[in-house]
């Protein structure tokens, strides 16, 4: 159940990338992949380190995915900026 929460949190926060300049690697689809993968991977790591199973959910489970979304979007954004600079 926690995996679903991480995934949905990634999608929910991905919607806010429409307010950012479109420098993401592969555009909005790349931003989607970065947000979702960042949320799921970071959330699973935190869930396992804290000793909880992937079936345990609470409000903190959704909040756990937020830094992962930020990290995932940041990586995809930096990759996009770097690829744009290489084209010039």
N, CA, C and O atoms as CSV, one atom per row, in Angstrom:
chain,resi,resn,atom,element,x,y,z
A,1,UNK,N,N,0.813,-1.185,0.000
A,1,UNK,CA,C,0.000,0.000,0.000
A,1,UNK,C,C,0.865,1.261,0.000
A,1,UNK,O,O,0.507,2.268,-0.612
A,2,UNK,N,N,2.013,1.197,0.696
A,2,UNK,CA,C,2.890,2.357,0.741
A,2,UNK,C,C,3.441,2.675,-0.648
A,2,UNK,O,O,3.643,3.842,-0.985
A,3,UNK,N,N,3.680,1.654,-1.443
A,3,UNK,CA,C,4.175,1.868,-2.796
A,3,UNK,C,C,3.174,2.677,-3.611
A,3,UNK,O,O,3.566,3.557,-4.377
A,4,UNK,N,N,1.899,2.391,-3.453
A,4,UNK,CA,C,0.853,3.149,-4.129
A,4,UNK,C,C,0.830,4.592,-3.644
A,4,UNK,O,O,0.648,5.511,-4.443
A,5,UNK,N,N,1.012,4.799,-2.355
A,5,UNK,CA,C,1.033,6.157,-1.795
A,5,UNK,C,C,2.212,6.941,-2.363
A,5,UNK,O,O,2.063,8.110,-2.718
A,6,UNK,N,N,3.383,6.307,-2.453
A,6,UNK,CA,C,4.550,6.988,-3.022
A,6,UNK,C,C,4.293,7.366,-4.478
A,6,UNK,O,O,4.610,8.479,-4.898
A,7,UNK,N,N,3.727,6.452,-5.237
A,7,UNK,CA,C,3.447,6.680,-6.646
A,7,UNK,C,C,2.463,7.838,-6.829
A,7,UNK,O,O,2.692,8.728,-7.648
A,8,UNK,N,N,1.386,7.824,-6.077
A,8,UNK,CA,C,0.365,8.869,-6.197
A,8,UNK,C,C,0.902,10.222,-5.742
A,8,UNK,O,O,0.561,11.247,-6.331
A,9,UNK,N,N,1.729,10.240,-4.712
A,9,UNK,CA,C,2.330,11.495,-4.255
A,9,UNK,C,C,3.249,12.059,-5.337
A,9,UNK,O,O,3.270,13.269,-5.564
A,10,UNK,N,N,4.000,11.195,-5.999
A,10,UNK,CA,C,4.852,11.637,-7.102
A,10,UNK,C,C,4.048,12.247,-8.233
A,10,UNK,O,O,4.430,13.278,-8.787
A,11,UNK,N,N,2.936,11.617,-8.576
A,11,UNK,CA,C,2.074,12.156,-9.644
A,11,UNK,C,C,1.462,13.489,-9.213
A,11,UNK,O,O,1.392,14.427,-10.007
A,12,UNK,N,N,1.024,13.571,-7.973
A,12,UNK,CA,C,0.387,14.799,-7.496
A,12,UNK,C,C,1.353,15.980,-7.537
A,12,UNK,O,O,0.983,17.075,-7.961
A,13,UNK,N,N,2.578,15.760,-7.101
A,13,UNK,CA,C,3.543,16.853,-7.099
A,13,UNK,C,C,4.100,17.139,-8.485
A,13,UNK,O,O,4.566,18.249,-8.746
A,14,UNK,N,N,4.060,16.162,-9.372
A,14,UNK,CA,C,4.499,16.355,-10.744
A,14,UNK,C,C,3.650,17.405,-11.452
A,14,UNK,O,O,4.148,18.120,-12.321
A,15,UNK,N,N,2.389,17.503,-11.093
A,15,UNK,CA,C,1.502,18.471,-11.737
A,15,UNK,C,C,1.996,19.902,-11.567
A,15,UNK,O,O,1.675,20.763,-12.386
A,16,UNK,N,N,2.762,20.171,-10.533
A,16,UNK,CA,C,3.247,21.529,-10.296
A,16,UNK,C,C,4.434,21.891,-11.186
A,16,UNK,O,O,4.871,23.042,-11.176
A,17,UNK,N,N,4.965,20.943,-11.953
A,17,UNK,CA,C,6.073,21.264,-12.847
A,17,UNK,C,C,5.622,22.133,-14.006
A,17,UNK,O,O,6.459,22.661,-14.739
A,18,UNK,N,N,4.337,22.292,-14.185
A,18,UNK,CA,C,3.843,23.159,-15.251
A,18,UNK,C,C,4.226,24.619,-14.966
A,18,UNK,O,O,4.248,25.434,-15.888
A,19,UNK,N,N,4.523,24.957,-13.724
A,19,UNK,CA,C,4.905,26.313,-13.362
A,19,UNK,C,C,6.409,26.562,-13.510
A,19,UNK,O,O,6.866,27.688,-13.315
A,20,UNK,N,N,7.174,25.538,-13.849
A,20,UNK,CA,C,8.616,25.661,-13.998
A,20,UNK,C,C,8.981,25.773,-15.475
A,20,UNK,O,O,8.233,25.307,-16.335
A,21,UNK,N,N,10.121,26.386,-15.775
A,21,UNK,CA,C,10.566,26.406,-17.174
A,21,UNK,C,C,10.788,24.974,-17.678
A,21,UNK,O,O,11.225,24.100,-16.929
A,22,UNK,N,N,10.484,24.756,-18.934
A,22,UNK,CA,C,10.561,23.402,-19.480
A,22,UNK,C,C,11.978,23.089,-19.935
A,22,UNK,O,O,12.277,23.099,-21.129
A,23,UNK,N,N,12.845,22.810,-18.967
A,23,UNK,CA,C,14.211,22.407,-19.268
A,23,UNK,C,C,14.450,20.969,-18.817
A,23,UNK,O,O,15.597,20.538,-18.707
A,24,UNK,N,N,13.386,20.232,-18.559
A,24,UNK,CA,C,13.517,18.855,-18.109
A,24,UNK,C,C,14.009,17.971,-19.253
A,24,UNK,O,O,13.689,18.206,-20.418
A,25,UNK,N,N,14.790,16.955,-18.902
A,25,UNK,CA,C,15.219,15.978,-19.890
A,25,UNK,C,C,13.972,15.271,-20.421
A,25,UNK,O,O,13.185,14.733,-19.642
A,26,UNK,N,N,13.792,15.271,-21.714
A,26,UNK,CA,C,12.641,14.675,-22.395
A,26,UNK,C,C,11.319,15.373,-22.056
A,26,UNK,O,O,10.251,14.773,-22.177
A,27,UNK,N,N,11.388,16.610,-21.642
A,27,UNK,CA,C,10.185,17.419,-21.432
A,27,UNK,C,C,9.344,16.982,-20.246
A,27,UNK,O,O,9.866,16.565,-19.212
A,28,UNK,N,N,8.050,17.084,-20.412
A,28,UNK,CA,C,7.122,16.815,-19.313
A,28,UNK,C,C,7.078,15.323,-18.975
A,28,UNK,O,O,6.803,14.952,-17.834
A,29,UNK,N,N,7.347,14.474,-19.961
A,29,UNK,CA,C,7.379,13.023,-19.707
A,29,UNK,C,C,8.583,12.677,-18.843
A,29,UNK,O,O,8.484,11.839,-17.947
A,30,UNK,N,N,9.717,13.313,-19.104
A,30,UNK,CA,C,10.895,13.113,-18.266
A,30,UNK,C,C,10.662,13.598,-16.848
A,30,UNK,O,O,11.118,12.975,-15.889
A,31,UNK,N,N,9.947,14.720,-16.714
A,31,UNK,CA,C,9.615,15.222,-15.384
A,31,UNK,C,C,8.711,14.233,-14.652
A,31,UNK,O,O,8.865,14.014,-13.451
A,32,UNK,N,N,7.776,13.641,-15.375
A,32,UNK,CA,C,6.899,12.629,-14.777
A,32,UNK,C,C,7.707,11.436,-14.266
A,32,UNK,O,O,7.518,10.980,-13.138
A,33,UNK,N,N,8.598,10.945,-15.104
A,33,UNK,CA,C,9.419,9.798,-14.699
A,33,UNK,C,C,10.312,10.142,-13.514
A,33,UNK,O,O,10.465,9.334,-12.598
A,34,UNK,N,N,10.901,11.332,-13.523
A,34,UNK,CA,C,11.748,11.747,-12.409
A,34,UNK,C,C,10.976,11.857,-11.115
A,34,UNK,O,O,11.456,11.425,-10.067
A,35,UNK,N,N,9.779,12.433,-11.171
A,35,UNK,CA,C,8.965,12.605,-9.967
A,35,UNK,C,C,8.518,11.261,-9.404
A,35,UNK,O,O,8.622,11.022,-8.201
A,36,UNK,N,N,8.031,10.400,-10.258
A,36,UNK,CA,C,7.503,9.115,-9.796
A,36,UNK,C,C,8.629,8.197,-9.313
A,36,UNK,O,O,8.531,7.604,-8.239
A,37,UNK,N,N,9.686,8.083,-10.098
A,37,UNK,CA,C,10.789,7.207,-9.690
A,37,UNK,C,C,11.488,7.734,-8.442
A,37,UNK,O,O,11.870,6.953,-7.570
A,38,UNK,N,N,11.660,9.048,-8.349
A,38,UNK,CA,C,12.264,9.622,-7.152
A,38,UNK,C,C,11.432,9.352,-5.909
A,38,UNK,O,O,11.969,8.998,-4.860
A,39,UNK,N,N,10.117,9.521,-6.029
A,39,UNK,CA,C,9.235,9.277,-4.891
A,39,UNK,C,C,9.243,7.814,-4.469
A,39,UNK,O,O,9.322,7.506,-3.280
A,40,UNK,N,N,9.161,6.922,-5.437
A,40,UNK,CA,C,9.094,5.489,-5.120
A,40,UNK,C,C,10.416,4.986,-4.540
A,40,UNK,O,O,10.423,4.289,-3.526
A,41,UNK,N,N,11.518,5.333,-5.172
A,41,UNK,CA,C,12.817,4.839,-4.703
A,41,UNK,C,C,13.154,5.409,-3.331
A,41,UNK,O,O,13.537,4.667,-2.427
A,42,UNK,N,N,13.014,6.716,-3.172
A,42,UNK,CA,C,13.323,7.337,-1.881
A,42,UNK,C,C,12.375,6.840,-0.797
A,42,UNK,O,O,12.798,6.555,0.323
A,43,UNK,N,N,11.097,6.738,-1.133
A,43,UNK,CA,C,10.118,6.255,-0.163
A,43,UNK,C,C,10.382,4.830,0.277
A,43,UNK,O,O,10.255,4.515,1.460
A,44,UNK,N,N,10.749,3.963,-0.658
A,44,UNK,CA,C,11.038,2.574,-0.300
A,44,UNK,C,C,12.283,2.484,0.577
A,44,UNK,O,O,12.327,1.684,1.511
A,45,UNK,N,N,13.290,3.298,0.283
A,45,UNK,CA,C,14.499,3.291,1.110
A,45,UNK,C,C,14.176,3.720,2.528
A,45,UNK,O,O,14.593,3.065,3.483
A,46,UNK,N,N,13.442,4.808,2.680
A,46,UNK,CA,C,13.091,5.294,4.020
A,46,UNK,C,C,12.204,4.296,4.745
A,46,UNK,O,O,12.370,4.076,5.945
A,47,UNK,N,N,11.270,3.694,4.034
A,47,UNK,CA,C,10.359,2.719,4.640
A,47,UNK,C,C,11.123,1.506,5.162
A,47,UNK,O,O,10.834,1.010,6.251
A,48,UNK,N,N,12.092,1.029,4.392
A,48,UNK,CA,C,12.872,-0.133,4.805
A,48,UNK,C,C,13.820,0.205,5.958
A,48,UNK,O,O,13.971,-0.586,6.889
A,49,UNK,N,N,14.457,1.373,5.897
A,49,UNK,CA,C,15.389,1.771,6.962
A,49,UNK,C,C,14.659,1.969,8.286
A,49,UNK,O,O,15.196,1.657,9.349
A,50,UNK,N,N,13.442,2.486,8.220
A,50,UNK,CA,C,12.676,2.711,9.447
A,50,UNK,C,C,12.079,1.419,10.009
A,50,UNK,O,O,11.529,1.427,11.110
A,51,UNK,N,N,12.179,0.315,9.275
A,51,UNK,CA,C,11.705,-0.970,9.770
A,51,UNK,C,C,10.237,-1.242,9.520
A,51,UNK,O,O,9.688,-2.212,10.043
A,52,UNK,N,N,9.597,-0.404,8.731
A,52,UNK,CA,C,8.183,-0.613,8.421
A,52,UNK,C,C,8.059,-1.464,7.166
A,52,UNK,O,O,8.939,-1.459,6.306
A,53,UNK,N,N,6.965,-2.189,7.076
A,53,UNK,CA,C,6.719,-2.956,5.857
A,53,UNK,C,C,6.091,-2.044,4.812
A,53,UNK,O,O,5.659,-0.936,5.130
A,54,UNK,N,N,6.038,-2.503,3.580
A,54,UNK,CA,C,5.438,-1.699,2.526
A,54,UNK,C,C,3.919,-1.678,2.627
A,54,UNK,O,O,3.264,-1.015,1.824
A,55,UNK,N,N,3.350,-2.381,3.585
A,55,UNK,CA,C,1.911,-2.358,3.799
A,55,UNK,C,C,1.481,-1.337,4.833
A,55,UNK,O,O,0.298,-1.006,4.920
A,56,UNK,N,N,2.432,-0.827,5.628
A,56,UNK,CA,C,2.107,0.158,6.656
A,56,UNK,C,C,2.021,1.549,6.042
A,56,UNK,O,O,2.970,2.026,5.419
A,57,UNK,N,N,0.866,2.198,6.226
A,57,UNK,CA,C,0.700,3.554,5.707
A,57,UNK,C,C,0.099,4.447,6.772
A,57,UNK,O,O,-0.676,4.010,7.623
A,58,UNK,N,N,0.481,5.707,6.698
A,58,UNK,CA,C,-0.116,6.773,7.501
A,58,UNK,C,C,0.189,8.080,6.792
A,58,UNK,O,O,0.690,8.067,5.668
A,59,UNK,N,N,-0.101,9.197,7.420
A,59,UNK,CA,C,0.138,10.480,6.779
A,59,UNK,C,C,1.625,10.694,6.526
A,59,UNK,O,O,2.004,11.299,5.523
A,60,UNK,N,N,2.457,10.208,7.420
A,60,UNK,CA,C,3.901,10.327,7.241
A,60,UNK,C,C,4.414,9.600,6.012
A,60,UNK,O,O,5.449,9.970,5.459
A,61,UNK,N,N,3.708,8.578,5.583
A,61,UNK,CA,C,4.103,7.830,4.390
A,61,UNK,C,C,4.049,8.730,3.154
A,61,UNK,O,O,4.951,8.702,2.316
A,62,UNK,N,N,2.994,9.519,3.051
A,62,UNK,CA,C,2.873,10.442,1.921
A,62,UNK,C,C,3.922,11.543,1.998
A,62,UNK,O,O,4.475,11.950,0.976
A,63,UNK,N,N,4.195,12.023,3.200
A,63,UNK,CA,C,5.188,13.079,3.359
A,63,UNK,C,C,6.609,12.578,3.111
A,63,UNK,O,O,7.494,13.359,2.759
A,64,UNK,N,N,6.821,11.302,3.292
A,64,UNK,CA,C,8.134,10.711,3.042
A,64,UNK,C,C,8.516,10.819,1.574
A,64,UNK,O,O,9.700,10.937,1.261
A,65,UNK,N,N,7.562,10.783,0.682
A,65,UNK,CA,C,7.843,10.804,-0.749
A,65,UNK,C,C,8.216,12.189,-1.259
A,65,UNK,O,O,8.797,12.300,-2.339
A,66,UNK,N,N,7.905,13.234,-0.529
A,66,UNK,CA,C,8.129,14.599,-1.017
A,66,UNK,C,C,9.611,14.887,-1.300
A,66,UNK,O,O,9.915,15.407,-2.373
A,67,UNK,N,N,10.540,14.579,-0.397
A,67,UNK,CA,C,11.947,14.819,-0.747
A,67,UNK,C,C,12.414,13.986,-1.946
A,67,UNK,O,O,13.255,14.434,-2.726
A,68,UNK,N,N,11.877,12.797,-2.088
A,68,UNK,CA,C,12.221,11.970,-3.239
A,68,UNK,C,C,11.762,12.585,-4.542
A,68,UNK,O,O,12.466,12.510,-5.549
A,69,UNK,N,N,10.589,13.191,-4.531
A,69,UNK,CA,C,10.093,13.880,-5.725
A,69,UNK,C,C,11.017,15.044,-6.068
A,69,UNK,O,O,11.365,15.244,-7.231
A,70,UNK,N,N,11.412,15.807,-5.057
A,70,UNK,CA,C,12.305,16.947,-5.289
A,70,UNK,C,C,13.660,16.484,-5.844
A,70,UNK,O,O,14.206,17.111,-6.753
A,71,UNK,N,N,14.188,15.408,-5.308
A,71,UNK,CA,C,15.467,14.889,-5.790
A,71,UNK,C,C,15.326,14.387,-7.225
A,71,UNK,O,O,16.163,14.690,-8.076
A,72,UNK,N,N,14.275,13.623,-7.493
A,72,UNK,CA,C,14.055,13.095,-8.840
A,72,UNK,C,C,13.869,14.194,-9.869
A,72,UNK,O,O,14.438,14.125,-10.959
A,73,UNK,N,N,13.077,15.211,-9.536
A,73,UNK,CA,C,12.871,16.320,-10.462
A,73,UNK,C,C,14.153,17.115,-10.651
A,73,UNK,O,O,14.444,17.574,-11.755
A,74,UNK,N,N,14.918,17.278,-9.581
A,74,UNK,CA,C,16.178,18.009,-9.685
A,74,UNK,C,C,17.163,17.317,-10.609
A,74,UNK,O,O,17.834,17.968,-11.410
A,75,UNK,N,N,17.252,16.004,-10.501
A,75,UNK,CA,C,18.168,15.244,-11.359
A,75,UNK,C,C,17.746,15.355,-12.820
A,75,UNK,O,O,18.583,15.588,-13.692
A,76,UNK,N,N,16.469,15.191,-13.088
A,76,UNK,CA,C,15.980,15.252,-14.467
A,76,UNK,C,C,16.126,16.672,-15.023
A,76,UNK,O,O,16.419,16.844,-16.206
A,77,UNK,N,N,15.927,17.670,-14.195
A,77,UNK,CA,C,16.085,19.061,-14.623
A,77,UNK,C,C,17.548,19.347,-14.978
A,77,UNK,O,O,17.836,19.952,-16.011
A,78,UNK,N,N,18.468,18.905,-14.111
A,78,UNK,CA,C,19.887,19.133,-14.383
A,78,UNK,C,C,20.340,18.394,-15.644
A,78,UNK,O,O,21.152,18.918,-16.406
A,79,UNK,N,N,19.829,17.196,-15.870
A,79,UNK,CA,C,20.144,16.471,-17.096
A,79,UNK,C,C,19.637,17.222,-18.330
A,79,UNK,O,O,20.308,17.263,-19.361
A,80,UNK,N,N,18.463,17.806,-18.214
A,80,UNK,CA,C,17.905,18.569,-19.330
A,80,UNK,C,C,18.690,19.831,-19.618
A,80,UNK,O,O,18.946,20.146,-20.780
A,81,UNK,N,N,19.077,20.558,-18.590
A,81,UNK,CA,C,19.872,21.770,-18.765
A,81,UNK,C,C,21.227,21.423,-19.374
A,81,UNK,O,O,21.727,22.126,-20.251
A,82,UNK,N,N,21.805,20.336,-18.898
A,82,UNK,CA,C,23.115,19.921,-19.411
A,82,UNK,C,C,23.020,19.527,-20.891
A,82,UNK,O,O,23.903,19.873,-21.676
A,83,UNK,N,N,21.972,18.817,-21.275
A,83,UNK,CA,C,21.836,18.421,-22.678
A,83,UNK,C,C,21.557,19.629,-23.577
A,83,UNK,O,O,21.975,19.645,-24.735
A,84,UNK,N,N,20.851,20.645,-23.051
A,84,UNK,CA,C,20.617,21.861,-23.833
A,84,UNK,C,C,21.907,22.639,-24.038
A,84,UNK,O,O,22.109,23.233,-25.098
A,85,UNK,N,N,22.774,22.646,-23.049
A,85,UNK,CA,C,24.050,23.361,-23.189
A,85,UNK,C,C,24.956,22.652,-24.185
A,85,UNK,O,O,25.747,23.302,-24.868
A,86,UNK,N,N,24.855,21.345,-24.279
A,86,UNK,CA,C,25.684,20.598,-25.218
A,86,UNK,C,C,25.235,20.830,-26.664
A,86,UNK,O,O,26.030,20.669,-27.590
A,87,UNK,N,N,23.979,21.203,-26.860
A,87,UNK,CA,C,23.471,21.442,-28.204
A,87,UNK,C,C,23.938,22.777,-28.763
A,87,UNK,O,O,24.020,22.954,-29.978
A,88,UNK,N,N,24.242,23.708,-27.881
A,88,UNK,CA,C,24.654,25.053,-28.348
A,88,UNK,C,C,26.030,25.090,-28.898
A,88,UNK,O,O,26.497,26.147,-29.321
